[in-house]
Structures are given as C-alpha cells and as structure tokens.
Amino acid sequence: PNTRYEPSAGGFIMLDKIIQKVTNEPASKWLNENVLAPLKMEDSSFDVKVDKAFLDDYNVAAGHSPSGGTLTGERYSHPEASAYGLHTNVKNMANIIAMINQGGNFNGKTFITTDLIESLLTPVNELEKRTRGLGVMVTNFEEINETGSNFRYTSSGQCTGFRNLIFGYPVQGTGVVVMTNGNAKDGPRFCYDVAKAVVDTYGWE
C-alpha cells in the first residue's frame, strides 16, 4: 500500500461476484438500477451482452484496431462488467463529473457522501503535483486551499478498440469528456491533447 499503482480490474471481478451473491441478480442489472439510473445516464448500460436493438437505437460506435480497421464483432465483451462493461456516451459521462463537482450530489439528491468524494480527490502524497487519489489522478492539489483554480482530477478509460478521458475541475464546476473508438498507440495522447485544447480555449488553467 502507498508504494505503487496497480490496475484493479481483477478486484472489480470480485466486486461483481459479491454484488451477484448479495443481490441474487447479475451485477450489471444492479449497477444499471443503482448507479446509472440515479445519475440519469439513460443512454448507458453495464450489460455485458448488449442486444442489437440497443446497438441500433443508440448508434453504438464500433471499436477499431491500431491499423484503423473495425474490430471483429465491432466491440469486445468483458466479463468484469463494472470495470470494462460500461456502454455510455459523452453526455452521460458528464453527469459523473457534475456529481463529483457537487460533492457527491446529483439532481438534488446525495449519490455518495462528501467524505467519499474527498477521499476520491485526496492524493496519496500531497507533496506531488500530479499523483493518484482513490481511482483518479489529481493535479495541483496543493492549490486547493489557495486559489484552487487549477485543481483537476483526471481519469482515463482504455480497452481494446476504445480510448477515453475525463478532466474535472470541482472548484470551477467544469469538466470535459473525450471519447474515441480507436486503438492507436498514441490514442491516450490524442485524448489528452483534445481535452487540453478545450481547457485552454475556456481558460480553465
């Protein structure tokens, strides 16, 4: 603990199984009802196997390989629903940023506690300008008790065929979501450059 960062997809597989055991229903169903619905993420789903009607109705993007070709089957299904199974879009992801920026509140209701939001955004090592909180990267944490204007949290999402990124500025109440359906080697950098361009345009930093 507190010595290095490790991805936790395996931990989410265990979480899925715990949810299934406790609720006696698939984790994806519980997540849809208790996470996505309260956040008004109406165009999103944690279902591992999404039916064709959903794909057609919501014009779901197909993933692409590093060479630019469409993935066989258009997208992969991952058993760890809560880690890699989310089908969503930019508008719905913005609701998550809004919830975090409002201290865990969304649509007039408490979604998660303010204490948990503070834990999420508090870095392991406050002396570093860019380090990790509970699940997100945090930048310029030391300024939050001064101007706070540059404090930012960042989270990226990557699976075969897709690269995504969010920036959130809780003090300013703003943020940006970038989603791509490509698998290029420089995909994460592309997402960062797009997000940074938005930040620069609006003068958030």
Rosetta constraint file for C-alpha pairs under 8 A:
AtomPair CA 2 CA 124 HARMONIC 6.68 0.50
AtomPair CA 8 CA 12 HARMONIC 6.53 0.50
AtomPair CA 9 CA 13 HARMONIC 6.50 0.50
AtomPair CA 9 CA 80 HARMONIC 7.14 0.50
AtomPair CA 9 CA 83 HARMONIC 5.74 0.50
AtomPair CA 9 CA 84 HARMONIC 7.98 0.50
AtomPair CA 10 CA 14 HARMONIC 6.69 0.50
AtomPair CA 10 CA 80 HARMONIC 7.90 0.50
AtomPair CA 11 CA 15 HARMONIC 6.27 0.50
AtomPair CA 12 CA 16 HARMONIC 6.03 0.50
AtomPair CA 12 CA 80 HARMONIC 6.34 0.50
AtomPair CA 12 CA 82 HARMONIC 6.21 0.50
AtomPair CA 12 CA 83 HARMONIC 5.83 0.50
AtomPair CA 13 CA 17 HARMONIC 6.39 0.50
AtomPair CA 13 CA 79 HARMONIC 7.61 0.50
AtomPair CA 13 CA 80 HARMONIC 4.95 0.50
AtomPair CA 13 CA 81 HARMONIC 7.71 0.50
AtomPair CA 13 CA 82 HARMONIC 7.69 0.50
AtomPair CA 13 CA 83 HARMONIC 7.71 0.50
AtomPair CA 14 CA 18 HARMONIC 6.20 0.50
AtomPair CA 15 CA 19 HARMONIC 6.19 0.50
AtomPair CA 16 CA 20 HARMONIC 6.18 0.50
AtomPair CA 16 CA 26 HARMONIC 7.92 0.50
AtomPair CA 16 CA 27 HARMONIC 5.22 0.50
AtomPair CA 16 CA 80 HARMONIC 6.90 0.50
AtomPair CA 16 CA 81 HARMONIC 7.12 0.50
AtomPair CA 16 CA 82 HARMONIC 6.74 0.50
AtomPair CA 17 CA 21 HARMONIC 6.04 0.50
AtomPair CA 17 CA 27 HARMONIC 7.21 0.50
AtomPair CA 18 CA 22 HARMONIC 6.07 0.50
AtomPair CA 19 CA 23 HARMONIC 5.87 0.50
AtomPair CA 19 CA 24 HARMONIC 7.74 0.50
AtomPair CA 19 CA 25 HARMONIC 7.76 0.50
AtomPair CA 19 CA 26 HARMONIC 7.56 0.50
AtomPair CA 19 CA 27 HARMONIC 5.52 0.50
AtomPair CA 19 CA 30 HARMONIC 7.58 0.50
AtomPair CA 20 CA 24 HARMONIC 5.16 0.50
AtomPair CA 20 CA 25 HARMONIC 5.15 0.50
AtomPair CA 20 CA 26 HARMONIC 5.20 0.50
AtomPair CA 20 CA 27 HARMONIC 5.26 0.50
AtomPair CA 21 CA 25 HARMONIC 7.55 0.50
AtomPair CA 23 CA 30 HARMONIC 7.78 0.50
AtomPair CA 25 CA 29 HARMONIC 6.85 0.50
AtomPair CA 25 CA 30 HARMONIC 7.10 0.50
AtomPair CA 26 CA 30 HARMONIC 6.67 0.50
AtomPair CA 27 CA 31 HARMONIC 6.05 0.50
AtomPair CA 27 CA 81 HARMONIC 7.24 0.50
AtomPair CA 27 CA 82 HARMONIC 7.68 0.50
AtomPair CA 28 CA 32 HARMONIC 6.04 0.50
AtomPair CA 28 CA 45 HARMONIC 7.73 0.50
AtomPair CA 28 CA 46 HARMONIC 4.88 0.50
AtomPair CA 28 CA 47 HARMONIC 5.21 0.50
AtomPair CA 28 CA 48 HARMONIC 7.32 0.50
AtomPair CA 28 CA 81 HARMONIC 6.10 0.50
AtomPair CA 28 CA 82 HARMONIC 7.20 0.50
AtomPair CA 29 CA 33 HARMONIC 6.31 0.50
AtomPair CA 29 CA 46 HARMONIC 7.37 0.50
AtomPair CA 29 CA 47 HARMONIC 7.13 0.50
AtomPair CA 30 CA 34 HARMONIC 5.87 0.50
AtomPair CA 30 CA 35 HARMONIC 7.87 0.50
AtomPair CA 31 CA 35 HARMONIC 5.13 0.50
AtomPair CA 31 CA 36 HARMONIC 6.60 0.50
AtomPair CA 31 CA 46 HARMONIC 6.72 0.50
AtomPair CA 31 CA 82 HARMONIC 7.66 0.50
AtomPair CA 32 CA 36 HARMONIC 4.96 0.50
AtomPair CA 32 CA 37 HARMONIC 6.19 0.50
AtomPair CA 32 CA 45 HARMONIC 6.04 0.50
AtomPair CA 32 CA 46 HARMONIC 6.17 0.50
AtomPair CA 33 CA 37 HARMONIC 5.29 0.50
AtomPair CA 33 CA 38 HARMONIC 7.54 0.50
AtomPair CA 34 CA 38 HARMONIC 6.40 0.50
AtomPair CA 35 CA 39 HARMONIC 6.42 0.50
AtomPair CA 36 CA 40 HARMONIC 6.23 0.50
AtomPair CA 36 CA 41 HARMONIC 4.98 0.50
AtomPair CA 36 CA 42 HARMONIC 7.07 0.50
AtomPair CA 36 CA 44 HARMONIC 6.99 0.50
AtomPair CA 36 CA 45 HARMONIC 7.41 0.50
AtomPair CA 37 CA 41 HARMONIC 5.94 0.50
AtomPair CA 37 CA 42 HARMONIC 6.58 0.50
AtomPair CA 38 CA 111 HARMONIC 7.53 0.50
AtomPair CA 39 CA 95 HARMONIC 6.40 0.50
AtomPair CA 39 CA 96 HARMONIC 7.18 0.50
AtomPair CA 39 CA 99 HARMONIC 7.96 0.50
AtomPair CA 39 CA 106 HARMONIC 6.80 0.50
AtomPair CA 39 CA 107 HARMONIC 7.80 0.50
AtomPair CA 39 CA 111 HARMONIC 7.99 0.50
AtomPair CA 40 CA 92 HARMONIC 7.41 0.50
AtomPair CA 40 CA 95 HARMONIC 7.49 0.50
AtomPair CA 41 CA 88 HARMONIC 7.84 0.50
AtomPair CA 41 CA 92 HARMONIC 4.92 0.50
AtomPair CA 41 CA 93 HARMONIC 7.66 0.50
AtomPair CA 41 CA 95 HARMONIC 7.32 0.50
AtomPair CA 42 CA 92 HARMONIC 7.45 0.50
AtomPair CA 43 CA 58 HARMONIC 7.26 0.50
AtomPair CA 43 CA 88 HARMONIC 6.35 0.50
AtomPair CA 43 CA 89 HARMONIC 7.31 0.50
AtomPair CA 43 CA 92 HARMONIC 7.03 0.50
AtomPair CA 44 CA 86 HARMONIC 7.02 0.50
AtomPair CA 44 CA 87 HARMONIC 5.27 0.50
AtomPair CA 44 CA 88 HARMONIC 4.39 0.50
AtomPair CA 44 CA 89 HARMONIC 7.21 0.50
AtomPair CA 44 CA 92 HARMONIC 7.23 0.50
AtomPair CA 45 CA 85 HARMONIC 7.92 0.50
AtomPair CA 45 CA 86 HARMONIC 5.77 0.50
AtomPair CA 45 CA 87 HARMONIC 5.22 0.50
AtomPair CA 45 CA 88 HARMONIC 6.77 0.50
AtomPair CA 46 CA 81 HARMONIC 5.83 0.50
AtomPair CA 46 CA 82 HARMONIC 6.83 0.50
AtomPair CA 46 CA 85 HARMONIC 5.16 0.50
AtomPair CA 46 CA 86 HARMONIC 4.56 0.50
AtomPair CA 46 CA 87 HARMONIC 6.31 0.50
AtomPair CA 47 CA 81 HARMONIC 6.89 0.50
AtomPair CA 47 CA 85 HARMONIC 6.60 0.50
AtomPair CA 47 CA 86 HARMONIC 7.39 0.50
AtomPair CA 47 CA 87 HARMONIC 7.99 0.50
AtomPair CA 48 CA 77 HARMONIC 5.79 0.50
AtomPair CA 48 CA 78 HARMONIC 6.43 0.50
AtomPair CA 48 CA 79 HARMONIC 6.64 0.50
AtomPair CA 48 CA 81 HARMONIC 5.99 0.50
AtomPair CA 48 CA 85 HARMONIC 5.65 0.50
AtomPair CA 49 CA 77 HARMONIC 6.67 0.50
AtomPair CA 50 CA 54 HARMONIC 6.58 0.50
AtomPair CA 50 CA 55 HARMONIC 7.04 0.50
AtomPair CA 51 CA 55 HARMONIC 6.62 0.50
AtomPair CA 52 CA 56 HARMONIC 6.05 0.50
AtomPair CA 53 CA 57 HARMONIC 5.85 0.50
AtomPair CA 54 CA 58 HARMONIC 5.93 0.50
AtomPair CA 54 CA 60 HARMONIC 7.95 0.50
AtomPair CA 55 CA 59 HARMONIC 5.66 0.50
AtomPair CA 55 CA 60 HARMONIC 5.05 0.50
AtomPair CA 56 CA 60 HARMONIC 6.86 0.50
AtomPair CA 61 CA 74 HARMONIC 8.00 0.50
AtomPair CA 61 CA 181 HARMONIC 6.65 0.50
AtomPair CA 62 CA 70 HARMONIC 6.65 0.50
AtomPair CA 62 CA 71 HARMONIC 7.18 0.50
AtomPair CA 62 CA 74 HARMONIC 4.58 0.50
AtomPair CA 62 CA 75 HARMONIC 5.82 0.50
AtomPair CA 62 CA 161 HARMONIC 7.78 0.50
AtomPair CA 62 CA 181 HARMONIC 6.51 0.50
AtomPair CA 63 CA 70 HARMONIC 5.98 0.50
AtomPair CA 63 CA 71 HARMONIC 5.62 0.50
AtomPair CA 63 CA 74 HARMONIC 5.52 0.50
AtomPair CA 63 CA 75 HARMONIC 5.32 0.50
AtomPair CA 63 CA 160 HARMONIC 7.32 0.50
AtomPair CA 63 CA 161 HARMONIC 4.05 0.50
AtomPair CA 63 CA 162 HARMONIC 5.84 0.50
AtomPair CA 63 CA 181 HARMONIC 4.85 0.50
AtomPair CA 63 CA 182 HARMONIC 5.94 0.50
AtomPair CA 63 CA 183 HARMONIC 7.58 0.50
AtomPair CA 64 CA 68 HARMONIC 5.54 0.50
AtomPair CA 64 CA 69 HARMONIC 5.34 0.50
AtomPair CA 64 CA 70 HARMONIC 4.40 0.50
AtomPair CA 64 CA 71 HARMONIC 5.17 0.50
AtomPair CA 64 CA 74 HARMONIC 7.57 0.50
AtomPair CA 64 CA 161 HARMONIC 4.66 0.50
AtomPair CA 64 CA 162 HARMONIC 7.30 0.50
AtomPair CA 64 CA 181 HARMONIC 6.10 0.50
AtomPair CA 64 CA 182 HARMONIC 4.78 0.50
AtomPair CA 64 CA 183 HARMONIC 5.89 0.50
AtomPair CA 65 CA 69 HARMONIC 5.41 0.50
AtomPair CA 65 CA 70 HARMONIC 6.32 0.50
AtomPair CA 65 CA 71 HARMONIC 6.06 0.50
AtomPair CA 65 CA 160 HARMONIC 7.63 0.50
AtomPair CA 65 CA 161 HARMONIC 5.71 0.50
AtomPair CA 65 CA 182 HARMONIC 6.41 0.50
AtomPair CA 65 CA 183 HARMONIC 5.14 0.50
AtomPair CA 65 CA 184 HARMONIC 6.99 0.50
AtomPair CA 66 CA 182 HARMONIC 6.99 0.50
AtomPair CA 66 CA 183 HARMONIC 4.85 0.50
AtomPair CA 66 CA 184 HARMONIC 4.30 0.50
AtomPair CA 66 CA 185 HARMONIC 6.75 0.50
AtomPair CA 67 CA 184 HARMONIC 7.42 0.50
AtomPair CA 68 CA 182 HARMONIC 7.25 0.50
AtomPair CA 68 CA 183 HARMONIC 7.91 0.50
AtomPair CA 68 CA 184 HARMONIC 7.88 0.50
AtomPair CA 70 CA 74 HARMONIC 6.01 0.50
AtomPair CA 71 CA 75 HARMONIC 6.13 0.50
AtomPair CA 71 CA 161 HARMONIC 7.00 0.50
AtomPair CA 75 CA 160 HARMONIC 7.88 0.50
AtomPair CA 75 CA 161 HARMONIC 6.99 0.50
AtomPair CA 76 CA 160 HARMONIC 7.28 0.50
AtomPair CA 77 CA 85 HARMONIC 7.10 0.50
AtomPair CA 78 CA 84 HARMONIC 6.03 0.50
AtomPair CA 78 CA 85 HARMONIC 5.97 0.50
AtomPair CA 79 CA 84 HARMONIC 7.92 0.50
AtomPair CA 79 CA 85 HARMONIC 7.45 0.50
AtomPair CA 80 CA 84 HARMONIC 6.01 0.50
AtomPair CA 80 CA 85 HARMONIC 6.51 0.50
AtomPair CA 81 CA 85 HARMONIC 4.02 0.50
AtomPair CA 81 CA 86 HARMONIC 6.83 0.50
AtomPair CA 82 CA 86 HARMONIC 6.96 0.50
AtomPair CA 84 CA 159 HARMONIC 7.13 0.50
AtomPair CA 88 CA 92 HARMONIC 6.46 0.50
AtomPair CA 88 CA 93 HARMONIC 7.03 0.50
AtomPair CA 89 CA 93 HARMONIC 6.23 0.50
AtomPair CA 89 CA 179 HARMONIC 7.59 0.50
AtomPair CA 90 CA 94 HARMONIC 6.22 0.50
AtomPair CA 90 CA 177 HARMONIC 5.88 0.50
AtomPair CA 90 CA 178 HARMONIC 7.02 0.50
AtomPair CA 90 CA 179 HARMONIC 6.78 0.50
AtomPair CA 91 CA 95 HARMONIC 7.06 0.50
AtomPair CA 92 CA 96 HARMONIC 7.37 0.50
AtomPair CA 93 CA 97 HARMONIC 6.88 0.50
AtomPair CA 93 CA 177 HARMONIC 6.99 0.50
AtomPair CA 94 CA 98 HARMONIC 6.22 0.50
AtomPair CA 94 CA 175 HARMONIC 7.56 0.50
AtomPair CA 94 CA 176 HARMONIC 7.31 0.50
AtomPair CA 94 CA 177 HARMONIC 6.65 0.50
AtomPair CA 95 CA 99 HARMONIC 6.12 0.50
AtomPair CA 95 CA 106 HARMONIC 7.99 0.50
AtomPair CA 96 CA 100 HARMONIC 6.27 0.50
AtomPair CA 97 CA 101 HARMONIC 6.00 0.50
AtomPair CA 97 CA 168 HARMONIC 6.05 0.50
AtomPair CA 97 CA 174 HARMONIC 7.91 0.50
AtomPair CA 97 CA 175 HARMONIC 6.58 0.50
AtomPair CA 98 CA 102 HARMONIC 6.12 0.50
AtomPair CA 98 CA 106 HARMONIC 7.14 0.50
AtomPair CA 98 CA 173 HARMONIC 7.34 0.50
AtomPair CA 98 CA 174 HARMONIC 7.72 0.50
AtomPair CA 99 CA 103 HARMONIC 6.58 0.50
AtomPair CA 99 CA 104 HARMONIC 5.16 0.50
AtomPair CA 99 CA 105 HARMONIC 5.33 0.50
AtomPair CA 99 CA 106 HARMONIC 5.04 0.50
AtomPair CA 99 CA 111 HARMONIC 7.62 0.50
AtomPair CA 100 CA 104 HARMONIC 5.21 0.50
AtomPair CA 100 CA 105 HARMONIC 7.40 0.50
AtomPair CA 100 CA 117 HARMONIC 6.61 0.50
AtomPair CA 100 CA 170 HARMONIC 7.13 0.50
AtomPair CA 101 CA 168 HARMONIC 7.36 0.50
AtomPair CA 101 CA 169 HARMONIC 6.98 0.50
AtomPair CA 101 CA 170 HARMONIC 4.18 0.50
AtomPair CA 101 CA 171 HARMONIC 7.30 0.50
AtomPair CA 101 CA 173 HARMONIC 5.64 0.50
AtomPair CA 101 CA 174 HARMONIC 7.62 0.50
AtomPair CA 102 CA 106 HARMONIC 7.08 0.50
AtomPair CA 102 CA 170 HARMONIC 7.28 0.50
AtomPair CA 102 CA 173 HARMONIC 7.61 0.50
AtomPair CA 103 CA 113 HARMONIC 7.39 0.50
AtomPair CA 103 CA 114 HARMONIC 5.13 0.50
AtomPair CA 103 CA 117 HARMONIC 6.01 0.50
AtomPair CA 103 CA 118 HARMONIC 7.92 0.50
AtomPair CA 104 CA 110 HARMONIC 5.95 0.50
AtomPair CA 104 CA 111 HARMONIC 5.45 0.50
AtomPair CA 104 CA 112 HARMONIC 4.82 0.50
AtomPair CA 104 CA 113 HARMONIC 5.65 0.50
AtomPair CA 104 CA 114 HARMONIC 5.64 0.50
AtomPair CA 104 CA 116 HARMONIC 7.98 0.50
AtomPair CA 104 CA 117 HARMONIC 6.18 0.50
AtomPair CA 105 CA 109 HARMONIC 5.45 0.50
AtomPair CA 105 CA 110 HARMONIC 4.31 0.50
AtomPair CA 105 CA 111 HARMONIC 5.38 0.50
AtomPair CA 105 CA 112 HARMONIC 6.96 0.50
AtomPair CA 106 CA 110 HARMONIC 6.32 0.50
AtomPair CA 106 CA 111 HARMONIC 6.36 0.50
AtomPair CA 112 CA 116 HARMONIC 6.76 0.50
AtomPair CA 112 CA 117 HARMONIC 7.38 0.50
AtomPair CA 113 CA 117 HARMONIC 6.52 0.50
AtomPair CA 114 CA 118 HARMONIC 6.19 0.50
AtomPair CA 115 CA 119 HARMONIC 6.27 0.50
AtomPair CA 116 CA 120 HARMONIC 6.09 0.50
AtomPair CA 117 CA 121 HARMONIC 6.28 0.50
AtomPair CA 118 CA 122 HARMONIC 5.96 0.50
AtomPair CA 119 CA 133 HARMONIC 7.04 0.50
AtomPair CA 119 CA 134 HARMONIC 6.41 0.50
AtomPair CA 120 CA 133 HARMONIC 5.38 0.50
AtomPair CA 120 CA 134 HARMONIC 4.41 0.50
AtomPair CA 120 CA 135 HARMONIC 6.56 0.50
AtomPair CA 120 CA 136 HARMONIC 7.00 0.50
AtomPair CA 121 CA 133 HARMONIC 5.21 0.50
AtomPair CA 121 CA 134 HARMONIC 6.77 0.50
AtomPair CA 121 CA 136 HARMONIC 7.14 0.50
AtomPair CA 121 CA 137 HARMONIC 7.99 0.50
AtomPair CA 121 CA 138 HARMONIC 6.47 0.50
AtomPair CA 121 CA 153 HARMONIC 6.95 0.50
AtomPair CA 122 CA 126 HARMONIC 7.74 0.50
AtomPair CA 122 CA 132 HARMONIC 7.84 0.50
AtomPair CA 122 CA 133 HARMONIC 5.07 0.50
AtomPair CA 122 CA 134 HARMONIC 7.39 0.50
AtomPair CA 122 CA 138 HARMONIC 7.49 0.50
AtomPair CA 122 CA 141 HARMONIC 7.64 0.50
AtomPair CA 123 CA 131 HARMONIC 5.91 0.50
AtomPair CA 123 CA 132 HARMONIC 5.14 0.50
AtomPair CA 123 CA 133 HARMONIC 4.20 0.50
AtomPair CA 123 CA 134 HARMONIC 7.61 0.50
AtomPair CA 123 CA 137 HARMONIC 7.88 0.50
AtomPair CA 123 CA 138 HARMONIC 6.48 0.50
AtomPair CA 123 CA 141 HARMONIC 7.51 0.50
AtomPair CA 124 CA 131 HARMONIC 7.14 0.50
AtomPair CA 124 CA 132 HARMONIC 6.21 0.50
AtomPair CA 124 CA 133 HARMONIC 6.01 0.50
AtomPair CA 125 CA 131 HARMONIC 6.94 0.50
AtomPair CA 125 CA 132 HARMONIC 8.00 0.50
AtomPair CA 126 CA 131 HARMONIC 7.97 0.50
AtomPair CA 126 CA 141 HARMONIC 6.83 0.50
AtomPair CA 126 CA 142 HARMONIC 6.78 0.50
AtomPair CA 127 CA 142 HARMONIC 7.48 0.50
AtomPair CA 129 CA 138 HARMONIC 7.80 0.50
AtomPair CA 129 CA 139 HARMONIC 5.41 0.50
AtomPair CA 129 CA 140 HARMONIC 4.92 0.50
AtomPair CA 129 CA 141 HARMONIC 6.52 0.50
AtomPair CA 129 CA 142 HARMONIC 7.20 0.50
AtomPair CA 130 CA 137 HARMONIC 6.84 0.50
AtomPair CA 130 CA 138 HARMONIC 5.65 0.50
AtomPair CA 130 CA 139 HARMONIC 4.42 0.50
AtomPair CA 130 CA 140 HARMONIC 6.57 0.50
AtomPair CA 130 CA 141 HARMONIC 7.90 0.50
AtomPair CA 131 CA 137 HARMONIC 5.60 0.50
AtomPair CA 131 CA 138 HARMONIC 5.56 0.50
AtomPair CA 131 CA 139 HARMONIC 6.71 0.50
AtomPair CA 132 CA 136 HARMONIC 5.83 0.50
AtomPair CA 132 CA 137 HARMONIC 4.38 0.50
AtomPair CA 132 CA 138 HARMONIC 5.76 0.50
AtomPair CA 133 CA 137 HARMONIC 5.89 0.50
AtomPair CA 133 CA 138 HARMONIC 6.30 0.50
AtomPair CA 135 CA 155 HARMONIC 7.59 0.50
AtomPair CA 136 CA 153 HARMONIC 6.16 0.50
AtomPair CA 136 CA 154 HARMONIC 5.59 0.50
AtomPair CA 136 CA 155 HARMONIC 5.14 0.50
AtomPair CA 137 CA 153 HARMONIC 5.40 0.50
AtomPair CA 137 CA 154 HARMONIC 4.93 0.50
AtomPair CA 137 CA 155 HARMONIC 6.29 0.50
AtomPair CA 138 CA 151 HARMONIC 7.38 0.50
AtomPair CA 138 CA 152 HARMONIC 5.71 0.50
AtomPair CA 138 CA 153 HARMONIC 4.40 0.50
AtomPair CA 138 CA 154 HARMONIC 6.34 0.50
AtomPair CA 139 CA 150 HARMONIC 7.76 0.50
AtomPair CA 139 CA 151 HARMONIC 5.73 0.50
AtomPair CA 139 CA 152 HARMONIC 5.18 0.50
AtomPair CA 139 CA 153 HARMONIC 6.29 0.50
AtomPair CA 140 CA 144 HARMONIC 7.43 0.50
AtomPair CA 140 CA 150 HARMONIC 6.24 0.50
AtomPair CA 140 CA 151 HARMONIC 4.93 0.50
AtomPair CA 140 CA 152 HARMONIC 6.86 0.50
AtomPair CA 141 CA 148 HARMONIC 7.98 0.50
AtomPair CA 141 CA 151 HARMONIC 5.66 0.50
AtomPair CA 141 CA 152 HARMONIC 7.72 0.50
AtomPair CA 142 CA 146 HARMONIC 7.86 0.50
AtomPair CA 143 CA 147 HARMONIC 6.04 0.50
AtomPair CA 143 CA 148 HARMONIC 4.95 0.50
AtomPair CA 143 CA 149 HARMONIC 7.57 0.50
AtomPair CA 143 CA 150 HARMONIC 7.20 0.50
AtomPair CA 143 CA 151 HARMONIC 6.61 0.50
AtomPair CA 144 CA 148 HARMONIC 3.84 0.50
AtomPair CA 144 CA 149 HARMONIC 7.43 0.50
AtomPair CA 144 CA 151 HARMONIC 6.16 0.50
AtomPair CA 148 CA 171 HARMONIC 6.24 0.50
AtomPair CA 149 CA 169 HARMONIC 7.91 0.50
AtomPair CA 149 CA 171 HARMONIC 6.43 0.50
AtomPair CA 149 CA 172 HARMONIC 6.65 0.50
AtomPair CA 149 CA 204 HARMONIC 7.40 0.50
AtomPair CA 149 CA 205 HARMONIC 7.01 0.50
AtomPair CA 150 CA 169 HARMONIC 7.48 0.50
AtomPair CA 150 CA 204 HARMONIC 7.10 0.50
AtomPair CA 150 CA 205 HARMONIC 5.40 0.50
AtomPair CA 151 CA 169 HARMONIC 6.19 0.50
AtomPair CA 151 CA 170 HARMONIC 7.54 0.50
AtomPair CA 151 CA 171 HARMONIC 7.27 0.50
AtomPair CA 152 CA 167 HARMONIC 6.66 0.50
AtomPair CA 152 CA 168 HARMONIC 5.54 0.50
AtomPair CA 152 CA 169 HARMONIC 4.85 0.50
AtomPair CA 152 CA 170 HARMONIC 7.20 0.50
AtomPair CA 153 CA 167 HARMONIC 5.87 0.50
AtomPair CA 153 CA 168 HARMONIC 5.24 0.50
AtomPair CA 153 CA 169 HARMONIC 6.72 0.50
AtomPair CA 154 CA 165 HARMONIC 7.30 0.50
AtomPair CA 154 CA 166 HARMONIC 5.63 0.50
AtomPair CA 154 CA 167 HARMONIC 4.75 0.50
AtomPair CA 154 CA 168 HARMONIC 6.46 0.50
AtomPair CA 155 CA 165 HARMONIC 5.83 0.50
AtomPair CA 155 CA 166 HARMONIC 5.44 0.50
AtomPair CA 155 CA 167 HARMONIC 6.97 0.50
AtomPair CA 156 CA 163 HARMONIC 7.60 0.50
AtomPair CA 156 CA 164 HARMONIC 5.56 0.50
AtomPair CA 156 CA 165 HARMONIC 4.26 0.50
AtomPair CA 156 CA 166 HARMONIC 6.38 0.50
AtomPair CA 157 CA 162 HARMONIC 7.93 0.50
AtomPair CA 157 CA 163 HARMONIC 5.98 0.50
AtomPair CA 157 CA 164 HARMONIC 4.90 0.50
AtomPair CA 157 CA 165 HARMONIC 6.15 0.50
AtomPair CA 158 CA 162 HARMONIC 5.89 0.50
AtomPair CA 158 CA 163 HARMONIC 4.82 0.50
AtomPair CA 158 CA 164 HARMONIC 6.36 0.50
AtomPair CA 159 CA 163 HARMONIC 6.86 0.50
AtomPair CA 160 CA 183 HARMONIC 6.34 0.50
AtomPair CA 161 CA 181 HARMONIC 5.76 0.50
AtomPair CA 161 CA 182 HARMONIC 5.02 0.50
AtomPair CA 161 CA 183 HARMONIC 4.58 0.50
AtomPair CA 162 CA 179 HARMONIC 7.73 0.50
AtomPair CA 162 CA 180 HARMONIC 5.77 0.50
AtomPair CA 162 CA 181 HARMONIC 4.36 0.50
AtomPair CA 162 CA 182 HARMONIC 4.96 0.50
AtomPair CA 162 CA 183 HARMONIC 5.62 0.50
AtomPair CA 163 CA 179 HARMONIC 6.34 0.50
AtomPair CA 163 CA 180 HARMONIC 5.35 0.50
AtomPair CA 163 CA 181 HARMONIC 6.43 0.50
AtomPair CA 163 CA 182 HARMONIC 6.36 0.50
AtomPair CA 163 CA 183 HARMONIC 6.65 0.50
AtomPair CA 163 CA 187 HARMONIC 6.17 0.50
AtomPair CA 163 CA 188 HARMONIC 6.24 0.50
AtomPair CA 163 CA 191 HARMONIC 7.34 0.50
AtomPair CA 164 CA 177 HARMONIC 7.69 0.50
AtomPair CA 164 CA 178 HARMONIC 5.58 0.50
AtomPair CA 164 CA 179 HARMONIC 4.39 0.50
AtomPair CA 164 CA 180 HARMONIC 5.96 0.50
AtomPair CA 164 CA 188 HARMONIC 7.33 0.50
AtomPair CA 164 CA 191 HARMONIC 6.50 0.50
AtomPair CA 165 CA 177 HARMONIC 5.98 0.50
AtomPair CA 165 CA 178 HARMONIC 5.21 0.50
AtomPair CA 165 CA 179 HARMONIC 6.55 0.50
AtomPair CA 165 CA 188 HARMONIC 7.80 0.50
AtomPair CA 165 CA 191 HARMONIC 6.16 0.50
AtomPair CA 165 CA 192 HARMONIC 7.07 0.50
AtomPair CA 165 CA 195 HARMONIC 7.81 0.50
AtomPair CA 166 CA 175 HARMONIC 7.29 0.50
AtomPair CA 166 CA 176 HARMONIC 5.69 0.50
AtomPair CA 166 CA 177 HARMONIC 4.53 0.50
AtomPair CA 166 CA 178 HARMONIC 6.29 0.50
AtomPair CA 166 CA 195 HARMONIC 7.69 0.50
AtomPair CA 167 CA 175 HARMONIC 5.28 0.50
AtomPair CA 167 CA 176 HARMONIC 5.27 0.50
AtomPair CA 167 CA 177 HARMONIC 6.65 0.50
AtomPair CA 167 CA 195 HARMONIC 7.22 0.50
AtomPair CA 168 CA 173 HARMONIC 7.81 0.50
AtomPair CA 168 CA 174 HARMONIC 6.12 0.50
AtomPair CA 168 CA 175 HARMONIC 4.18 0.50
AtomPair CA 168 CA 176 HARMONIC 6.61 0.50
AtomPair CA 169 CA 173 HARMONIC 5.74 0.50
AtomPair CA 169 CA 174 HARMONIC 5.19 0.50
AtomPair CA 169 CA 175 HARMONIC 5.67 0.50
AtomPair CA 170 CA 174 HARMONIC 6.65 0.50
AtomPair CA 172 CA 204 HARMONIC 7.90 0.50
AtomPair CA 176 CA 195 HARMONIC 6.38 0.50
AtomPair CA 176 CA 198 HARMONIC 7.41 0.50
AtomPair CA 176 CA 199 HARMONIC 7.93 0.50
AtomPair CA 177 CA 195 HARMONIC 7.20 0.50
AtomPair CA 178 CA 191 HARMONIC 6.00 0.50
AtomPair CA 178 CA 194 HARMONIC 7.19 0.50
AtomPair CA 178 CA 195 HARMONIC 6.49 0.50
AtomPair CA 179 CA 191 HARMONIC 7.41 0.50
AtomPair CA 180 CA 191 HARMONIC 7.67 0.50
AtomPair CA 182 CA 187 HARMONIC 6.97 0.50
AtomPair CA 183 CA 187 HARMONIC 6.30 0.50
AtomPair CA 186 CA 190 HARMONIC 6.22 0.50
AtomPair CA 187 CA 191 HARMONIC 6.30 0.50
AtomPair CA 188 CA 192 HARMONIC 6.27 0.50
AtomPair CA 189 CA 193 HARMONIC 6.12 0.50
AtomPair CA 190 CA 194 HARMONIC 6.25 0.50
AtomPair CA 191 CA 195 HARMONIC 6.21 0.50
AtomPair CA 192 CA 196 HARMONIC 5.96 0.50
AtomPair CA 193 CA 197 HARMONIC 6.06 0.50
AtomPair CA 194 CA 198 HARMONIC 6.52 0.50
AtomPair CA 195 CA 199 HARMONIC 6.32 0.50
AtomPair CA 196 CA 200 HARMONIC 6.04 0.50
AtomPair CA 197 CA 201 HARMONIC 6.04 0.50
AtomPair CA 198 CA 202 HARMONIC 6.29 0.50
AtomPair CA 199 CA 203 HARMONIC 5.88 0.50
AtomPair CA 199 CA 204 HARMONIC 5.31 0.50
AtomPair CA 199 CA 205 HARMONIC 6.71 0.50
AtomPair CA 200 CA 204 HARMONIC 6.54 0.50
AtomPair CA 200 CA 205 HARMONIC 6.77 0.50
